[in-house]
């Protein structure tokens, strides 16, 4: 999953540790808004790859761990809650003798997520945010694309949050 970060890119001479809480499931169903479910498999590995490629060009190294790094920055993501959002509906009626009515939905993917940023082992900020995919789809087989787009949006949002925190830390320390 490719992220678009060029306007925000910055090189930081320090490592980043990312913790994906064990409570974040690997396989789950995305539902919501009264729509049918979409099954997601191997989510943790996909998320790790997305986060790695989001941060690898900015931080000296990107590590995944289950412990807070007490000498650098750590991003601990402890909850991710995906759902569908109905952007629009349309109803069509067909037939002459037998009338059939069908409704189709244009959906986007919404991801709510929570985390904590630590600098040298000390909590510096709490993240409680949600992002929505830019892409929408009305055909169920395309819903996966909106979900991937929402994950991309989440990674970009996390990137902006961390780089902003680093910029503020640098300003506070006079760098």
C-alpha positions in Angstrom: 0.0 0.0 0.0 1.7 3.2 -1.1 1.3 6.4 0.9 1.6 9.9 -0.4 3.9 11.8 2.0 6.2 13.9 -0.1 5.0 17.3 1.2 5.6 16.1 4.8 8.8 14.1 4.3 11.6 14.9 6.8 14.7 13.0 7.8 15.1 12.3 11.5 18.3 10.8 12.8 16.7 8.5 15.3 14.9 5.2 15.3 11.1 4.6 15.6 9.7 1.7 17.5 6.1 0.7 16.7 4.0 -1.5 19.0 0.9 -3.1 17.6 -1.1 -4.1 20.6 -1.9 -7.8 20.8 -5.6 -6.9 21.0 -5.5 -5.7 17.4 -7.0 -8.7 15.6 -5.4 -10.4 12.6 -8.6 -11.6 11.0 -12.0 -9.9 11.4 -15.1 -8.7 9.7 -15.7 -5.1 8.7 -19.3 -4.1 9.1 -21.4 -1.2 10.1 -24.1 1.0 8.7 -26.3 -2.0 8.3 -24.2 -3.3 5.4 -22.9 -6.8 4.8 -19.6 -7.8 6.2 -16.3 -7.9 4.5 -13.7 -10.4 5.8 -10.2 -9.2 6.4 -7.3 -11.7 6.8 -3.7 -11.3 7.8 -4.3 -7.6 8.8 -1.4 -7.3 11.3 1.2 -8.2 8.6 -0.4 -5.9 6.1 -0.5 -3.1 8.7 3.1 -3.6 9.7 4.2 -3.4 6.0 2.1 -0.2 5.5 3.5 1.4 8.6 7.1 0.4 7.8 6.9 1.9 4.3 5.2 5.0 5.7 8.1 5.8 8.1 11.2 4.1 6.6 12.3 7.2 4.6 12.0 9.5 7.6 13.4 7.6 10.6 16.8 6.1 10.9 15.3 2.7 11.5 11.8 1.4 12.0 11.4 -1.5 14.4 8.4 -3.5 15.6 8.4 -4.6 19.2 6.2 -5.3 22.2 8.2 -3.0 24.4 8.6 0.8 24.7 12.0 2.1 23.6 13.3 4.2 26.4 15.9 5.9 24.2 13.9 7.1 21.3 10.3 7.5 20.0 7.7 4.8 20.3 4.3 4.6 18.6 2.0 2.2 20.4 -1.2 1.6 18.5 -3.6 -0.2 20.8 -7.0 -0.1 19.0 -8.2 -0.1 15.4 -11.9 -0.1 14.7 -12.9 -0.2 11.0 -16.5 0.3 9.7 -18.4 1.3 6.6 -19.9 4.7 6.0 -22.8 5.2 3.5 -22.0 8.2 1.3 -25.1 7.9 -0.8 -27.9 5.6 -1.7 -29.9 5.0 -4.9 -33.0 3.0 -5.5 -34.0 1.6 -8.8 -37.4 0.0 -9.8 -37.6 -2.4 -12.6 -40.3 -4.6 -14.2 -43.8 -4.1 -15.5 -45.8 -7.1 -14.3 -43.6 -7.7 -11.3 -42.0 -4.7 -9.8 -38.6 -5.2 -8.2 -37.0 -2.5 -6.2 -33.3 -2.5 -5.3 -31.1 -0.2 -3.4 -27.4 0.3 -3.9 -25.0 2.1 -1.6 -21.9 4.2 -2.3 -19.7 3.4 0.7 -16.4 4.6 2.2 -14.3 2.9 4.8 -13.9 4.5 8.2 -11.1 3.6 10.6 -11.1 4.8 14.2 -7.8 4.3 16.0 -6.2 5.0 19.3 -2.5 5.1 20.3 0.1 6.7 22.5 3.4 8.3 21.5 6.3 8.0 23.9 9.6 9.9 23.7 12.4 8.3 25.6 10.0 6.2 27.5 7.7 9.1 28.6 4.2 9.5 27.2 4.1 12.7 25.1 0.8 12.5 23.3 -2.4 10.4 23.1 -3.9 9.7 19.7 -7.7 9.2 19.4 -8.6 9.8 15.8 -10.6 8.6 12.8 -10.0 8.7 9.1 -12.2 8.0 6.1 -11.1 6.7 2.8 -11.0 9.1 -0.1 -12.1 6.2 -2.4 -15.7 5.1 -2.4 -17.3 2.1 -4.1 -20.8 0.9 -4.9 -19.9 -2.6 -5.9 -19.1 -4.9 -3.0 -16.1 -6.5 -4.7 -14.5 -3.0 -4.7 -15.1 -2.4 -1.0 -11.7 -3.9 -0.3 -10.1 -1.0 -2.2 -11.8 1.5 0.1 -10.6 -0.3 3.1 -7.0 -0.3 1.9 -7.4 3.4 1.1 -8.6 4.1 4.7 -5.5 2.2 6.0 -3.3 4.4 3.8 -5.1 7.5 5.2 -4.5 6.2 8.8 -0.8 5.7 8.1 -0.5 9.2 6.6 -2.3 10.7 9.6 0.0 8.9 12.0 3.0 10.1 10.0 1.8 13.7 10.3 1.1 13.3 14.0 4.6 11.9 14.7 6.5 14.4 12.5 4.5 17.2 14.1 5.4 15.9 17.6 9.1 15.6 16.5 9.0 19.2 15.2 7.6 20.5 18.4 10.2 18.5 20.4 13.0 20.0 18.3 11.7 23.5 18.8 11.3 23.0 22.5 14.9 21.8 22.8 16.3 24.5 20.5 17.2 22.3 17.5 
